[in-house]
Amino acid sequence: MKKNIYRLDNIDCAACASKIEDGVNKLEGVFSSNLNFITLNFMVSFDETIVTDEEIETNIHKSLKGVKIVKKNNEDFIDTYEEQNVFKKILFKGIKK
């Protein structure tokens, strides 16, 4: 099993994010995918003997016209977790006021 994290751009709504997730999840060999609409990080778990990185990236582009893959890095998961925590702190700080 392999996990890739893609940083995406040009996604304007949650429905658009859902289109990408649904499209990639239909690929044979993909176990799961999750697109965080706040950070625009897209994590995909897949069997690299069945589906390739290129097939996943092609499917991302087919699922939503105009979407851009800004970067792909398997080490980004820690950054994603930290970004989500920062966002939660800002959000909850604003709610408490």
C-alpha positions in Angstrom: 0.0 0.0 0.0 1.2 3.5 -0.8 0.0 6.9 0.4 0.3 10.1 -1.6 -0.6 13.5 -0.5 -1.4 16.1 -3.2 -1.7 19.8 -2.6 -4.5 21.0 -4.9 -5.5 24.4 -6.1 -8.6 25.9 -7.9 -11.2 24.1 -5.8 -14.0 26.5 -4.9 -16.6 24.4 -3.1 -17.1 21.3 -1.1 -19.1 19.8 -4.0 -16.0 20.2 -6.2 -13.9 18.4 -3.6 -16.4 15.6 -3.5 -16.3 15.2 -7.3 -12.5 14.6 -7.0 -12.8 12.1 -4.1 -15.6 10.2 -5.9 -13.7 10.0 -9.2 -10.5 8.8 -7.6 -12.3 6.3 -5.3 -13.8 4.6 -8.4 -10.3 3.7 -9.7 -9.4 0.0 -9.2 -6.7 -0.3 -6.6 -7.6 2.9 -4.6 -8.4 2.0 -1.0 -9.5 5.5 0.1 -9.1 9.2 -0.6 -9.8 12.2 1.5 -9.7 15.8 0.3 -9.6 18.4 3.1 -11.4 21.4 1.7 -9.8 23.8 4.2 -6.1 22.9 3.5 -6.7 21.5 0.0 -4.6 18.5 0.8 -5.7 15.3 -0.9 -4.6 12.0 0.7 -4.9 8.9 -1.4 -4.1 5.3 -0.2 -3.7 2.8 -3.0 -2.1 -0.4 -4.3 0.7 0.7 -6.6 0.7 -2.6 -8.3 -2.8 -1.9 -9.6 -3.0 1.8 -10.1 -0.1 4.3 -10.8 0.5 7.9 -9.6 0.0 9.1 -13.2 -3.5 7.4 -13.4 -4.5 9.1 -10.1 -3.3 12.5 -11.3 -5.0 12.1 -14.6 -8.2 11.2 -12.8 -7.9 14.2 -10.6 -7.8 16.5 -13.7 -10.7 14.6 -15.3 -12.9 14.9 -12.2 -12.7 18.6 -12.1 -11.6 20.9 -15.0 -9.1 23.5 -14.0 -7.9 21.8 -10.8 -4.1 22.1 -10.4 -1.8 19.8 -8.5 0.5 22.3 -6.8 2.8 19.7 -5.2 2.9 16.0 -4.3 4.8 15.0 -1.3 4.5 12.0 1.0 6.0 14.0 3.9 3.2 16.6 3.9 1.0 14.6 6.3 2.6 16.3 9.3 2.1 19.7 7.8 -1.5 18.9 7.1 -2.1 17.9 10.7 -0.4 21.1 12.0 -2.4 23.3 9.6 -5.7 21.7 10.7 -4.8 22.4 14.4 -3.9 26.0 13.6 -7.2 26.5 11.8 -9.1 24.9 14.7 -7.4 27.2 17.2 -8.3 30.3 15.1 -11.9 29.1 14.6 -12.5 28.3 18.3 -10.8 31.5 19.5 -13.2 33.5 17.3 -16.3 31.5 18.6 -15.3 32.1 22.3 -15.4 35.9 21.9 
